[in-house]
Amino acid sequence: MSSQPITTAWPYEVLYRFLTIVGATVDVIPQSTAVLPERHAAVCRGCDASYTYAVGVSHDLKKWAQAHSETCRALPRPTA
């Protein structure tokens, strides 16, 4: 099995990105609000599952993103 490098740029707000087994991504992004300015979330771009953490990018947030990316089989959403 060969792999091809990913050559597209990440969206500006993406801090971390995990590739799922079928090519979608799980992105860690800021979701700041007036009440929670340090809030971040991991969002699957295939199945829309998400995990939100109230303060910063925690180890648990990245751990959830990686674990989800290793098991999610939802195909990436079309871009057009």
Distance bins in CASP14 RR format, pairs under 12 A and 6 or more apart:
PFRMAT RR
TARGET T0000
AUTHOR 0000-0000-0000
RMODE 2
METHOD distances of the structure
MODEL  1
1 21 0 0 0 0 0 1 0 0 0 0 0
3 19 0 0 0 0 1 0 0 0 0 0 0
3 23 0 0 0 0 0 1 0 0 0 0 0
4 19 0 0 0 0 0 1 0 0 0 0 0
4 23 0 0 0 0 0 1 0 0 0 0 0
5 19 0 0 0 0 0 1 0 0 0 0 0
6 17 0 0 0 0 1 0 0 0 0 0 0
6 18 0 0 0 0 0 1 0 0 0 0 0
6 19 1 0 0 1 0 0 0 0 0 0 0
6 23 0 0 0 0 1 0 0 0 0 0 0
6 25 0 0 0 0 1 0 0 0 0 0 0
8 14 0 0 0 0 0 1 0 0 0 0 0
8 17 0 0 0 0 0 1 0 0 0 0 0
8 19 0 0 0 0 0 1 0 0 0 0 0
8 25 0 0 0 0 0 1 0 0 0 0 0
8 76 0 0 0 0 0 1 0 0 0 0 0
8 79 0 0 0 0 1 0 0 0 0 0 0
9 17 0 0 0 0 0 1 0 0 0 0 0
10 16 0 0 0 0 1 0 0 0 0 0 0
10 17 1 0 1 0 0 0 0 0 0 0 0
10 18 0 0 0 0 0 1 0 0 0 0 0
10 19 0 0 0 0 0 1 0 0 0 0 0
10 25 0 0 0 0 1 0 0 0 0 0 0
10 27 1 0 0 1 0 0 0 0 0 0 0
10 28 0 0 0 0 0 1 0 0 0 0 0
10 29 0 0 0 0 0 1 0 0 0 0 0
10 45 0 0 0 0 0 1 0 0 0 0 0
11 17 0 0 0 0 1 0 0 0 0 0 0
11 25 0 0 0 0 1 0 0 0 0 0 0
11 27 1 0 0 1 0 0 0 0 0 0 0
11 28 0 0 0 0 0 1 0 0 0 0 0
11 29 0 0 0 0 1 0 0 0 0 0 0
11 30 0 0 0 0 0 1 0 0 0 0 0
11 43 0 0 0 0 0 1 0 0 0 0 0
11 45 0 0 0 0 1 0 0 0 0 0 0
11 79 0 0 0 0 0 1 0 0 0 0 0
12 27 0 0 0 0 0 1 0 0 0 0 0
12 29 0 0 0 0 1 0 0 0 0 0 0
12 30 0 0 0 0 0 1 0 0 0 0 0
13 27 0 0 0 0 1 0 0 0 0 0 0
13 28 0 0 0 0 1 0 0 0 0 0 0
13 29 1 0 1 0 0 0 0 0 0 0 0
13 30 1 0 0 1 0 0 0 0 0 0 0
13 31 0 0 0 0 1 0 0 0 0 0 0
13 32 0 0 0 0 0 1 0 0 0 0 0
13 40 0 0 0 0 0 1 0 0 0 0 0
13 41 0 0 0 0 0 1 0 0 0 0 0
13 43 0 0 0 0 0 1 0 0 0 0 0
14 25 0 0 0 0 1 0 0 0 0 0 0
14 26 0 0 0 0 0 1 0 0 0 0 0
14 27 1 0 1 0 0 0 0 0 0 0 0
14 28 1 0 0 1 0 0 0 0 0 0 0
14 29 1 0 1 0 0 0 0 0 0 0 0
14 30 0 0 0 0 1 0 0 0 0 0 0
14 40 0 0 0 0 0 1 0 0 0 0 0
14 41 0 0 0 0 0 1 0 0 0 0 0
14 42 0 0 0 0 0 1 0 0 0 0 0
14 43 0 0 0 0 1 0 0 0 0 0 0
14 45 0 0 0 0 0 1 0 0 0 0 0
14 57 0 0 0 0 0 1 0 0 0 0 0
14 65 0 0 0 0 0 1 0 0 0 0 0
15 26 0 0 0 0 0 1 0 0 0 0 0
15 27 0 0 0 0 1 0 0 0 0 0 0
15 28 1 0 1 0 0 0 0 0 0 0 0
15 29 1 0 0 1 0 0 0 0 0 0 0
15 30 1 0 0 1 0 0 0 0 0 0 0
15 31 0 0 0 0 0 1 0 0 0 0 0
15 40 1 0 0 1 0 0 0 0 0 0 0
15 41 0 0 0 0 0 1 0 0 0 0 0
15 42 0 0 0 0 1 0 0 0 0 0 0
15 43 0 0 0 0 0 1 0 0 0 0 0
15 53 0 0 0 0 0 1 0 0 0 0 0
15 56 0 0 0 0 1 0 0 0 0 0 0
15 57 1 0 0 1 0 0 0 0 0 0 0
15 61 0 0 0 0 1 0 0 0 0 0 0
15 62 0 0 0 0 1 0 0 0 0 0 0
15 65 0 0 0 0 0 1 0 0 0 0 0
16 25 0 0 0 0 1 0 0 0 0 0 0
16 26 0 0 0 0 1 0 0 0 0 0 0
16 27 1 0 0 1 0 0 0 0 0 0 0
16 28 1 1 0 0 0 0 0 0 0 0 0
16 29 0 0 0 0 1 0 0 0 0 0 0
16 30 0 0 0 0 0 1 0 0 0 0 0
16 40 0 0 0 0 1 0 0 0 0 0 0
16 41 0 0 0 0 0 1 0 0 0 0 0
16 42 0 0 0 0 1 0 0 0 0 0 0
16 43 0 0 0 0 0 1 0 0 0 0 0
16 56 0 0 0 0 0 1 0 0 0 0 0
16 57 1 0 0 1 0 0 0 0 0 0 0
16 58 0 0 0 0 0 1 0 0 0 0 0
16 59 0 0 0 0 0 1 0 0 0 0 0
16 61 0 0 0 0 1 0 0 0 0 0 0
16 62 1 0 0 1 0 0 0 0 0 0 0
16 63 0 0 0 0 0 1 0 0 0 0 0
16 64 0 0 0 0 0 1 0 0 0 0 0
16 65 1 0 0 1 0 0 0 0 0 0 0
16 66 0 0 0 0 1 0 0 0 0 0 0
16 69 0 0 0 0 0 1 0 0 0 0 0
17 23 0 0 0 0 0 1 0 0 0 0 0
17 24 0 0 0 0 0 1 0 0 0 0 0
17 25 1 0 1 0 0 0 0 0 0 0 0
17 26 1 0 0 1 0 0 0 0 0 0 0
17 27 1 0 1 0 0 0 0 0 0 0 0
17 28 1 0 0 1 0 0 0 0 0 0 0
17 29 0 0 0 0 1 0 0 0 0 0 0
17 42 0 0 0 0 1 0 0 0 0 0 0
17 43 0 0 0 0 0 1 0 0 0 0 0
17 44 0 0 0 0 0 1 0 0 0 0 0
17 45 0 0 0 0 1 0 0 0 0 0 0
17 62 0 0 0 0 0 1 0 0 0 0 0
17 65 0 0 0 0 1 0 0 0 0 0 0
17 66 0 0 0 0 0 1 0 0 0 0 0
17 69 0 0 0 0 1 0 0 0 0 0 0
18 24 0 0 0 0 1 0 0 0 0 0 0
18 25 1 0 0 1 0 0 0 0 0 0 0
18 26 1 0 1 0 0 0 0 0 0 0 0
18 27 1 0 0 1 0 0 0 0 0 0 0
18 28 0 0 0 0 1 0 0 0 0 0 0
18 42 0 0 0 0 1 0 0 0 0 0 0
18 43 0 0 0 0 0 1 0 0 0 0 0
18 44 0 0 0 0 1 0 0 0 0 0 0
18 45 0 0 0 0 0 1 0 0 0 0 0
18 46 0 0 0 0 0 1 0 0 0 0 0
18 51 0 0 0 0 0 1 0 0 0 0 0
18 61 0 0 0 0 0 1 0 0 0 0 0
18 62 0 0 0 0 1 0 0 0 0 0 0
18 63 0 0 0 0 0 1 0 0 0 0 0
18 64 0 0 0 0 1 0 0 0 0 0 0
18 65 1 0 1 0 0 0 0 0 0 0 0
18 66 1 0 1 0 0 0 0 0 0 0 0
18 67 0 0 0 0 1 0 0 0 0 0 0
18 68 1 0 0 1 0 0 0 0 0 0 0
18 69 1 1 0 0 0 0 0 0 0 0 0
18 70 0 0 0 0 1 0 0 0 0 0 0
18 71 0 0 0 0 0 1 0 0 0 0 0
18 72 0 0 0 0 1 0 0 0 0 0 0
19 25 1 0 1 0 0 0 0 0 0 0 0
19 26 0 0 0 0 1 0 0 0 0 0 0
19 27 0 0 0 0 0 1 0 0 0 0 0
19 44 0 0 0 0 0 1 0 0 0 0 0
19 45 0 0 0 0 0 1 0 0 0 0 0
19 46 0 0 0 0 0 1 0 0 0 0 0
19 65 0 0 0 0 0 1 0 0 0 0 0
19 66 0 0 0 0 0 1 0 0 0 0 0
19 68 0 0 0 0 0 1 0 0 0 0 0
19 69 1 0 0 1 0 0 0 0 0 0 0
19 70 0 0 0 0 1 0 0 0 0 0 0
19 72 0 0 0 0 0 1 0 0 0 0 0
19 76 0 0 0 0 1 0 0 0 0 0 0
20 26 1 0 0 1 0 0 0 0 0 0 0
20 27 0 0 0 0 0 1 0 0 0 0 0
20 44 1 0 0 1 0 0 0 0 0 0 0
20 45 0 0 0 0 1 0 0 0 0 0 0
20 46 1 0 0 1 0 0 0 0 0 0 0
20 47 0 0 0 0 1 0 0 0 0 0 0
20 49 0 0 0 0 0 1 0 0 0 0 0
20 65 0 0 0 0 0 1 0 0 0 0 0
20 66 0 0 0 0 0 1 0 0 0 0 0
20 67 0 0 0 0 0 1 0 0 0 0 0
20 68 1 0 0 1 0 0 0 0 0 0 0
20 69 1 0 1 0 0 0 0 0 0 0 0
20 70 1 0 0 1 0 0 0 0 0 0 0
20 71 0 0 0 0 1 0 0 0 0 0 0
20 72 1 0 1 0 0 0 0 0 0 0 0
20 73 1 0 0 1 0 0 0 0 0 0 0
20 74 1 0 0 1 0 0 0 0 0 0 0
20 75 0 0 0 0 1 0 0 0 0 0 0
20 76 0 0 0 0 1 0 0 0 0 0 0
20 77 0 0 0 0 0 1 0 0 0 0 0
21 44 0 0 0 0 0 1 0 0 0 0 0
21 46 0 0 0 0 0 1 0 0 0 0 0
21 68 0 0 0 0 0 1 0 0 0 0 0
21 69 1 0 0 1 0 0 0 0 0 0 0
21 70 1 0 0 1 0 0 0 0 0 0 0
21 71 1 0 0 1 0 0 0 0 0 0 0
21 72 1 0 0 1 0 0 0 0 0 0 0
21 73 1 0 0 1 0 0 0 0 0 0 0
21 74 0 0 0 0 0 1 0 0 0 0 0
21 75 0 0 0 0 0 1 0 0 0 0 0
21 76 0 0 0 0 0 1 0 0 0 0 0
22 44 0 0 0 0 0 1 0 0 0 0 0
22 45 0 0 0 0 0 1 0 0 0 0 0
22 46 0 0 0 0 1 0 0 0 0 0 0
22 47 0 0 0 0 0 1 0 0 0 0 0
22 69 0 0 0 0 0 1 0 0 0 0 0
22 70 0 0 0 0 0 1 0 0 0 0 0
22 71 0 0 0 0 0 1 0 0 0 0 0
22 72 1 0 0 1 0 0 0 0 0 0 0
22 73 1 0 1 0 0 0 0 0 0 0 0
22 74 1 0 0 1 0 0 0 0 0 0 0
22 75 1 0 1 0 0 0 0 0 0 0 0
22 76 1 0 0 1 0 0 0 0 0 0 0
22 77 0 0 0 0 0 1 0 0 0 0 0
23 44 0 0 0 0 0 1 0 0 0 0 0
23 45 0 0 0 0 1 0 0 0 0 0 0
23 46 0 0 0 0 1 0 0 0 0 0 0
23 69 0 0 0 0 1 0 0 0 0 0 0
23 72 0 0 0 0 1 0 0 0 0 0 0
23 73 0 0 0 0 1 0 0 0 0 0 0
23 74 0 0 0 0 1 0 0 0 0 0 0
23 75 1 0 0 1 0 0 0 0 0 0 0
23 76 1 0 1 0 0 0 0 0 0 0 0
23 77 0 0 0 0 0 1 0 0 0 0 0
24 43 0 0 0 0 0 1 0 0 0 0 0
24 44 1 0 0 1 0 0 0 0 0 0 0
24 45 1 0 1 0 0 0 0 0 0 0 0
24 46 1 1 0 0 0 0 0 0 0 0 0
24 47 1 0 0 1 0 0 0 0 0 0 0
24 48 0 0 0 0 0 1 0 0 0 0 0
24 49 0 0 0 0 0 1 0 0 0 0 0
24 68 0 0 0 0 0 1 0 0 0 0 0
24 69 0 0 0 0 1 0 0 0 0 0 0
24 71 0 0 0 0 0 1 0 0 0 0 0
24 72 1 0 0 1 0 0 0 0 0 0 0
24 73 0 0 0 0 1 0 0 0 0 0 0
24 74 1 0 1 0 0 0 0 0 0 0 0
24 75 1 0 0 1 0 0 0 0 0 0 0
24 76 1 0 1 0 0 0 0 0 0 0 0
24 77 1 0 0 1 0 0 0 0 0 0 0
24 78 0 0 0 0 0 1 0 0 0 0 0
24 79 0 0 0 0 0 1 0 0 0 0 0
25 42 0 0 0 0 0 1 0 0 0 0 0
25 43 0 0 0 0 1 0 0 0 0 0 0
25 44 1 0 0 1 0 0 0 0 0 0 0
25 45 1 0 1 0 0 0 0 0 0 0 0
25 46 1 0 0 1 0 0 0 0 0 0 0
25 47 0 0 0 0 0 1 0 0 0 0 0
25 65 0 0 0 0 1 0 0 0 0 0 0
25 66 0 0 0 0 0 1 0 0 0 0 0
25 68 0 0 0 0 0 1 0 0 0 0 0
25 69 1 0 0 1 0 0 0 0 0 0 0
25 72 0 0 0 0 1 0 0 0 0 0 0
25 74 0 0 0 0 0 1 0 0 0 0 0
25 75 0 0 0 0 0 1 0 0 0 0 0
25 76 1 0 0 1 0 0 0 0 0 0 0
25 77 0 0 0 0 0 1 0 0 0 0 0
26 41 0 0 0 0 0 1 0 0 0 0 0
26 42 1 0 1 0 0 0 0 0 0 0 0
26 43 1 0 0 1 0 0 0 0 0 0 0
26 44 1 0 1 0 0 0 0 0 0 0 0
26 45 1 0 0 1 0 0 0 0 0 0 0
26 46 0 0 0 0 1 0 0 0 0 0 0
26 47 0 0 0 0 1 0 0 0 0 0 0
26 48 0 0 0 0 0 1 0 0 0 0 0
26 49 0 0 0 0 1 0 0 0 0 0 0
26 50 0 0 0 0 1 0 0 0 0 0 0
26 51 0 0 0 0 1 0 0 0 0 0 0
26 61 0 0 0 0 0 1 0 0 0 0 0
26 62 0 0 0 0 1 0 0 0 0 0 0
26 63 0 0 0 0 0 1 0 0 0 0 0
26 64 0 0 0 0 1 0 0 0 0 0 0
26 65 1 0 1 0 0 0 0 0 0 0 0
26 66 1 0 0 1 0 0 0 0 0 0 0
26 67 0 0 0 0 1 0 0 0 0 0 0
26 68 1 0 1 0 0 0 0 0 0 0 0
26 69 1 0 1 0 0 0 0 0 0 0 0
26 70 0 0 0 0 1 0 0 0 0 0 0
26 71 0 0 0 0 0 1 0 0 0 0 0
26 72 1 0 0 1 0 0 0 0 0 0 0
26 74 0 0 0 0 0 1 0 0 0 0 0
26 76 0 0 0 0 0 1 0 0 0 0 0
27 40 0 0 0 0 0 1 0 0 0 0 0
27 41 0 0 0 0 1 0 0 0 0 0 0
27 42 1 0 0 1 0 0 0 0 0 0 0
27 43 1 0 1 0 0 0 0 0 0 0 0
27 44 0 0 0 0 1 0 0 0 0 0 0
27 45 1 0 0 1 0 0 0 0 0 0 0
27 46 0 0 0 0 0 1 0 0 0 0 0
27 48 0 0 0 0 0 1 0 0 0 0 0
27 49 0 0 0 0 0 1 0 0 0 0 0
27 50 0 0 0 0 1 0 0 0 0 0 0
27 51 0 0 0 0 0 1 0 0 0 0 0
27 57 0 0 0 0 0 1 0 0 0 0 0
27 61 0 0 0 0 0 1 0 0 0 0 0
27 62 0 0 0 0 0 1 0 0 0 0 0
27 65 1 0 0 1 0 0 0 0 0 0 0
27 68 0 0 0 0 0 1 0 0 0 0 0
27 69 0 0 0 0 1 0 0 0 0 0 0
27 76 0 0 0 0 0 1 0 0 0 0 0
28 39 0 0 0 0 0 1 0 0 0 0 0
28 40 1 0 0 1 0 0 0 0 0 0 0
28 41 1 0 0 1 0 0 0 0 0 0 0
28 42 1 0 1 0 0 0 0 0 0 0 0
28 43 0 0 0 0 1 0 0 0 0 0 0
28 44 0 0 0 0 0 1 0 0 0 0 0
28 45 0 0 0 0 0 1 0 0 0 0 0
28 50 0 0 0 0 0 1 0 0 0 0 0
28 51 0 0 0 0 1 0 0 0 0 0 0
28 52 0 0 0 0 0 1 0 0 0 0 0
28 53 0 0 0 0 1 0 0 0 0 0 0
28 56 0 0 0 0 1 0 0 0 0 0 0
28 57 1 0 0 1 0 0 0 0 0 0 0
28 58 0 0 0 0 0 1 0 0 0 0 0
28 59 0 0 0 0 0 1 0 0 0 0 0
28 60 0 0 0 0 0 1 0 0 0 0 0
28 61 1 0 0 1 0 0 0 0 0 0 0
28 62 1 0 0 1 0 0 0 0 0 0 0
28 63 0 0 0 0 0 1 0 0 0 0 0
28 64 0 0 0 0 1 0 0 0 0 0 0
28 65 1 0 1 0 0 0 0 0 0 0 0
28 66 0 0 0 0 1 0 0 0 0 0 0
28 68 0 0 0 0 0 1 0 0 0 0 0
28 69 0 0 0 0 0 1 0 0 0 0 0
29 39 0 0 0 0 0 1 0 0 0 0 0
29 40 1 0 0 1 0 0 0 0 0 0 0
29 41 1 0 0 1 0 0 0 0 0 0 0
29 42 1 0 0 1 0 0 0 0 0 0 0
29 43 1 0 0 1 0 0 0 0 0 0 0
29 44 0 0 0 0 0 1 0 0 0 0 0
29 45 0 0 0 0 0 1 0 0 0 0 0
29 50 0 0 0 0 1 0 0 0 0 0 0
29 51 0 0 0 0 0 1 0 0 0 0 0
29 52 0 0 0 0 0 1 0 0 0 0 0
29 53 0 0 0 0 0 1 0 0 0 0 0
29 56 0 0 0 0 0 1 0 0 0 0 0
29 57 0 0 0 0 1 0 0 0 0 0 0
29 61 0 0 0 0 0 1 0 0 0 0 0
29 65 0 0 0 0 0 1 0 0 0 0 0
30 36 0 0 0 0 0 1 0 0 0 0 0
30 37 0 0 0 0 1 0 0 0 0 0 0
30 38 0 0 0 0 1 0 0 0 0 0 0
30 39 1 0 0 1 0 0 0 0 0 0 0
30 40 1 0 1 0 0 0 0 0 0 0 0
30 41 0 0 0 0 1 0 0 0 0 0 0
30 42 0 0 0 0 0 1 0 0 0 0 0
30 43 0 0 0 0 0 1 0 0 0 0 0
30 52 0 0 0 0 0 1 0 0 0 0 0
30 53 0 0 0 0 0 1 0 0 0 0 0
30 55 0 0 0 0 0 1 0 0 0 0 0
30 56 0 0 0 0 1 0 0 0 0 0 0
30 57 0 0 0 0 1 0 0 0 0 0 0
30 61 0 0 0 0 0 1 0 0 0 0 0
31 37 0 0 0 0 0 1 0 0 0 0 0
31 38 0 0 0 0 1 0 0 0 0 0 0
31 39 1 0 1 0 0 0 0 0 0 0 0
31 40 1 0 0 1 0 0 0 0 0 0 0
31 41 1 0 1 0 0 0 0 0 0 0 0
31 42 0 0 0 0 0 1 0 0 0 0 0
31 43 0 0 0 0 1 0 0 0 0 0 0
31 50 0 0 0 0 1 0 0 0 0 0 0
31 51 0 0 0 0 0 1 0 0 0 0 0
31 52 1 0 0 1 0 0 0 0 0 0 0
31 53 0 0 0 0 1 0 0 0 0 0 0
31 54 0 0 0 0 1 0 0 0 0 0 0
31 55 0 0 0 0 0 1 0 0 0 0 0
31 56 0 0 0 0 0 1 0 0 0 0 0
31 57 0 0 0 0 0 1 0 0 0 0 0
31 61 0 0 0 0 0 1 0 0 0 0 0
32 38 1 0 0 1 0 0 0 0 0 0 0
32 39 1 0 1 0 0 0 0 0 0 0 0
32 40 0 0 0 0 1 0 0 0 0 0 0
32 41 0 0 0 0 0 1 0 0 0 0 0
32 52 0 0 0 0 0 1 0 0 0 0 0
32 54 0 0 0 0 0 1 0 0 0 0 0
32 55 0 0 0 0 0 1 0 0 0 0 0
32 56 0 0 0 0 1 0 0 0 0 0 0
33 39 1 0 0 1 0 0 0 0 0 0 0
33 40 0 0 0 0 0 1 0 0 0 0 0
33 41 0 0 0 0 0 1 0 0 0 0 0
33 52 0 0 0 0 0 1 0 0 0 0 0
33 54 0 0 0 0 0 1 0 0 0 0 0
35 54 0 0 0 0 1 0 0 0 0 0 0
35 55 0 0 0 0 0 1 0 0 0 0 0
36 52 0 0 0 0 1 0 0 0 0 0 0
36 53 0 0 0 0 1 0 0 0 0 0 0
36 54 1 0 1 0 0 0 0 0 0 0 0
36 55 1 0 0 1 0 0 0 0 0 0 0
36 56 0 0 0 0 1 0 0 0 0 0 0
37 54 0 0 0 0 0 1 0 0 0 0 0
37 55 0 0 0 0 1 0 0 0 0 0 0
37 56 0 0 0 0 1 0 0 0 0 0 0
38 52 0 0 0 0 0 1 0 0 0 0 0
38 53 0 0 0 0 1 0 0 0 0 0 0
38 54 1 0 0 1 0 0 0 0 0 0 0
38 55 1 0 1 0 0 0 0 0 0 0 0
38 56 1 0 1 0 0 0 0 0 0 0 0
38 57 0 0 0 0 1 0 0 0 0 0 0
38 58 0 0 0 0 0 1 0 0 0 0 0
38 61 0 0 0 0 0 1 0 0 0 0 0
39 50 0 0 0 0 0 1 0 0 0 0 0
39 51 0 0 0 0 0 1 0 0 0 0 0
39 52 1 0 0 1 0 0 0 0 0 0 0
39 53 1 0 0 1 0 0 0 0 0 0 0
39 54 1 0 1 0 0 0 0 0 0 0 0
39 55 1 0 0 1 0 0 0 0 0 0 0
39 56 1 0 0 1 0 0 0 0 0 0 0
39 57 0 0 0 0 0 1 0 0 0 0 0
39 58 0 0 0 0 0 1 0 0 0 0 0
39 61 0 0 0 0 0 1 0 0 0 0 0
40 50 0 0 0 0 0 1 0 0 0 0 0
40 51 0 0 0 0 1 0 0 0 0 0 0
40 52 1 0 0 1 0 0 0 0 0 0 0
40 53 1 0 1 0 0 0 0 0 0 0 0
40 54 0 0 0 0 1 0 0 0 0 0 0
40 55 0 0 0 0 1 0 0 0 0 0 0
40 56 1 0 1 0 0 0 0 0 0 0 0
40 57 1 0 1 0 0 0 0 0 0 0 0
40 58 1 0 0 1 0 0 0 0 0 0 0
40 60 0 0 0 0 0 1 0 0 0 0 0
40 61 1 0 0 1 0 0 0 0 0 0 0
40 62 0 0 0 0 1 0 0 0 0 0 0
40 64 0 0 0 0 0 1 0 0 0 0 0
40 65 0 0 0 0 0 1 0 0 0 0 0
41 48 0 0 0 0 0 1 0 0 0 0 0
41 49 0 0 0 0 0 1 0 0 0 0 0
41 50 1 0 1 0 0 0 0 0 0 0 0
41 51 1 0 0 1 0 0 0 0 0 0 0
41 52 1 0 1 0 0 0 0 0 0 0 0
41 53 1 0 0 1 0 0 0 0 0 0 0
41 54 0 0 0 0 0 1 0 0 0 0 0
41 56 0 0 0 0 0 1 0 0 0 0 0
41 57 0 0 0 0 1 0 0 0 0 0 0
41 58 0 0 0 0 0 1 0 0 0 0 0
41 61 1 0 0 1 0 0 0 0 0 0 0
41 62 0 0 0 0 0 1 0 0 0 0 0
41 64 0 0 0 0 1 0 0 0 0 0 0
41 65 0 0 0 0 1 0 0 0 0 0 0
42 48 0 0 0 0 0 1 0 0 0 0 0
42 49 0 0 0 0 1 0 0 0 0 0 0
42 50 1 0 0 1 0 0 0 0 0 0 0
42 51 1 0 1 0 0 0 0 0 0 0 0
42 52 0 0 0 0 1 0 0 0 0 0 0
42 53 0 0 0 0 1 0 0 0 0 0 0
42 56 0 0 0 0 0 1 0 0 0 0 0
42 57 0 0 0 0 1 0 0 0 0 0 0
42 58 0 0 0 0 0 1 0 0 0 0 0
42 60 0 0 0 0 1 0 0 0 0 0 0
42 61 1 0 1 0 0 0 0 0 0 0 0
42 62 1 0 0 1 0 0 0 0 0 0 0
42 63 0 0 0 0 1 0 0 0 0 0 0
42 64 1 0 1 0 0 0 0 0 0 0 0
42 65 1 1 0 0 0 0 0 0 0 0 0
42 66 0 0 0 0 1 0 0 0 0 0 0
42 67 0 0 0 0 1 0 0 0 0 0 0
42 68 1 0 0 1 0 0 0 0 0 0 0
42 69 0 0 0 0 1 0 0 0 0 0 0
42 72 0 0 0 0 0 1 0 0 0 0 0
43 49 1 0 0 1 0 0 0 0 0 0 0
43 50 1 0 1 0 0 0 0 0 0 0 0
43 51 0 0 0 0 1 0 0 0 0 0 0
43 52 0 0 0 0 1 0 0 0 0 0 0
43 61 0 0 0 0 0 1 0 0 0 0 0
43 64 0 0 0 0 0 1 0 0 0 0 0
43 65 0 0 0 0 1 0 0 0 0 0 0
43 68 0 0 0 0 1 0 0 0 0 0 0
43 69 0 0 0 0 0 1 0 0 0 0 0
43 72 0 0 0 0 0 1 0 0 0 0 0
43 77 0 0 0 0 0 1 0 0 0 0 0
44 50 1 0 0 1 0 0 0 0 0 0 0
44 51 0 0 0 0 1 0 0 0 0 0 0
44 64 0 0 0 0 0 1 0 0 0 0 0
44 65 0 0 0 0 1 0 0 0 0 0 0
44 66 0 0 0 0 0 1 0 0 0 0 0
44 67 0 0 0 0 0 1 0 0 0 0 0
44 68 1 0 1 0 0 0 0 0 0 0 0
44 69 1 0 0 1 0 0 0 0 0 0 0
44 70 0 0 0 0 0 1 0 0 0 0 0
44 71 0 0 0 0 0 1 0 0 0 0 0
44 72 1 0 1 0 0 0 0 0 0 0 0
44 73 0 0 0 0 0 1 0 0 0 0 0
44 74 1 0 0 1 0 0 0 0 0 0 0
44 75 0 0 0 0 0 1 0 0 0 0 0
44 76 0 0 0 0 0 1 0 0 0 0 0
44 77 0 0 0 0 0 1 0 0 0 0 0
45 65 0 0 0 0 0 1 0 0 0 0 0
45 68 0 0 0 0 0 1 0 0 0 0 0
45 69 0 0 0 0 0 1 0 0 0 0 0
45 72 0 0 0 0 1 0 0 0 0 0 0
45 74 0 0 0 0 1 0 0 0 0 0 0
45 75 0 0 0 0 0 1 0 0 0 0 0
45 76 1 0 0 1 0 0 0 0 0 0 0
45 77 1 0 0 1 0 0 0 0 0 0 0
45 78 0 0 0 0 0 1 0 0 0 0 0
45 79 0 0 0 0 0 1 0 0 0 0 0
46 68 0 0 0 0 0 1 0 0 0 0 0
46 69 0 0 0 0 0 1 0 0 0 0 0
46 72 1 0 0 1 0 0 0 0 0 0 0
46 73 0 0 0 0 1 0 0 0 0 0 0
46 74 1 1 0 0 0 0 0 0 0 0 0
46 75 1 0 0 1 0 0 0 0 0 0 0
46 76 1 0 1 0 0 0 0 0 0 0 0
46 77 1 0 1 0 0 0 0 0 0 0 0
46 78 0 0 0 0 0 1 0 0 0 0 0
47 68 0 0 0 0 1 0 0 0 0 0 0
47 69 0 0 0 0 0 1 0 0 0 0 0
47 71 0 0 0 0 0 1 0 0 0 0 0
47 72 1 0 1 0 0 0 0 0 0 0 0
47 73 0 0 0 0 1 0 0 0 0 0 0
47 74 1 1 0 0 0 0 0 0 0 0 0
47 75 0 0 0 0 1 0 0 0 0 0 0
47 76 0 0 0 0 0 1 0 0 0 0 0
47 77 0 0 0 0 1 0 0 0 0 0 0
48 68 0 0 0 0 0 1 0 0 0 0 0
48 72 0 0 0 0 0 1 0 0 0 0 0
48 74 0 0 0 0 1 0 0 0 0 0 0
48 76 0 0 0 0 0 1 0 0 0 0 0
48 77 0 0 0 0 1 0 0 0 0 0 0
49 64 0 0 0 0 1 0 0 0 0 0 0
49 65 0 0 0 0 0 1 0 0 0 0 0
49 67 0 0 0 0 0 1 0 0 0 0 0
49 68 1 0 0 1 0 0 0 0 0 0 0
49 69 0 0 0 0 0 1 0 0 0 0 0
49 71 0 0 0 0 0 1 0 0 0 0 0
49 72 1 0 0 1 0 0 0 0 0 0 0
49 73 0 0 0 0 0 1 0 0 0 0 0
49 74 0 0 0 0 1 0 0 0 0 0 0
50 61 0 0 0 0 0 1 0 0 0 0 0
50 64 0 0 0 0 1 0 0 0 0 0 0
50 65 0 0 0 0 1 0 0 0 0 0 0
50 68 0 0 0 0 1 0 0 0 0 0 0
50 72 0 0 0 0 0 1 0 0 0 0 0
51 57 0 0 0 0 0 1 0 0 0 0 0
51 58 0 0 0 0 1 0 0 0 0 0 0
51 60 0 0 0 0 1 0 0 0 0 0 0
51 61 1 0 0 1 0 0 0 0 0 0 0
51 62 0 0 0 0 1 0 0 0 0 0 0
51 63 0 0 0 0 1 0 0 0 0 0 0
51 64 1 0 1 0 0 0 0 0 0 0 0
51 65 1 0 0 1 0 0 0 0 0 0 0
51 66 0 0 0 0 0 1 0 0 0 0 0
51 67 0 0 0 0 1 0 0 0 0 0 0
51 68 1 0 0 1 0 0 0 0 0 0 0
51 69 0 0 0 0 0 1 0 0 0 0 0
52 58 0 0 0 0 0 1 0 0 0 0 0
52 60 0 0 0 0 0 1 0 0 0 0 0
52 61 0 0 0 0 1 0 0 0 0 0 0
52 64 0 0 0 0 1 0 0 0 0 0 0
52 65 0 0 0 0 0 1 0 0 0 0 0
53 59 0 0 0 0 1 0 0 0 0 0 0
53 60 1 0 0 1 0 0 0 0 0 0 0
53 61 1 0 1 0 0 0 0 0 0 0 0
53 62 0 0 0 0 1 0 0 0 0 0 0
53 63 0 0 0 0 0 1 0 0 0 0 0
53 64 0 0 0 0 1 0 0 0 0 0 0
53 65 0 0 0 0 0 1 0 0 0 0 0
54 60 0 0 0 0 0 1 0 0 0 0 0
54 61 0 0 0 0 0 1 0 0 0 0 0
55 61 0 0 0 0 0 1 0 0 0 0 0
56 62 0 0 0 0 0 1 0 0 0 0 0
57 63 0 0 0 0 0 1 0 0 0 0 0
57 64 0 0 0 0 0 1 0 0 0 0 0
57 65 0 0 0 0 1 0 0 0 0 0 0
58 64 0 0 0 0 1 0 0 0 0 0 0
58 65 0 0 0 0 0 1 0 0 0 0 0
59 65 0 0 0 0 0 1 0 0 0 0 0
59 66 0 0 0 0 0 1 0 0 0 0 0
60 66 0 0 0 0 0 1 0 0 0 0 0
60 67 0 0 0 0 0 1 0 0 0 0 0
61 67 0 0 0 0 0 1 0 0 0 0 0
61 68 0 0 0 0 0 1 0 0 0 0 0
62 68 0 0 0 0 0 1 0 0 0 0 0
62 69 0 0 0 0 0 1 0 0 0 0 0
63 69 0 0 0 0 0 1 0 0 0 0 0
63 70 0 0 0 0 0 1 0 0 0 0 0
64 70 0 0 0 0 0 1 0 0 0 0 0
64 71 0 0 0 0 0 1 0 0 0 0 0
64 72 0 0 0 0 0 1 0 0 0 0 0
65 71 0 0 0 0 0 1 0 0 0 0 0
65 72 0 0 0 0 0 1 0 0 0 0 0
66 72 0 0 0 0 0 1 0 0 0 0 0
68 74 0 0 0 0 0 1 0 0 0 0 0
END
